[in-house]
Amino acid sequence: MYPVPKTLLLCEDASIIGAPFYVMERAHGPIVHEVLPPGLAPEPADRRRMSEAFIDALVKLHAVDFEAVGSPSSAGRRASSTAGAPLGRAVGSLEDTRTARA
């Protein structure tokens, strides 16, 4: 349904690694932090398509009713880990926008 790896396991026992965590299937492809790897999207039209696909995926993700799909109790909580921080900021921005419009 979404272009994201499938979650394989959720562990809410913080005593194992110091925080709840999940394991997901391996996803192949480049990991973009700040700068695109050489040759990934050489033309502006390529970068635009990639950006639009990313935004489309975020729109679909934000449309999910997490309570209806049985998400764990931590769903919707802002991410605090380094890896989850960008998503946490995006979710926080979306929540702030929704609150401002209400």
C-alpha positions, 0 to 999 in steps of 0.5 A, a space after each residue: 500500500 505504501 512504499 515503505 518496508 513492512 514492520 516485522 516485530 514491535 518490542 515495547 520492552 525498553 529494558 532491551 536497548 533502552 527504548 521501545 523499538 521495531 524491526 522492519 524488512 530490509 529496503 534496498 536503495 540509497 539513503 538520502 540525508 542532505 545531498 543526493 548521491 551522484 547520478 541519482 536524479 541528475 535532471 531537475 525534472 527527476 528531482 521534482 518527480 522524486 520530491 512529488 513521490 515523497 510528498 504523495 507518500 507522506 500524504 497517504 501516511 498522514 491519512 491513516 487512522 492509526 487508532 482504527 488500524 490498531 497501531 501501538 500506543 506510541 503512534 502519533 507521539 513525536 519521535 525523539 530518536 535521531 533516526 525518527 526526528 525528521 518524521 517527528 518534526 513533519 508530524 508535529 508541523 502537520 499537527 500544528 497546521 491542523 490546530 492553527 486551521 481549527 
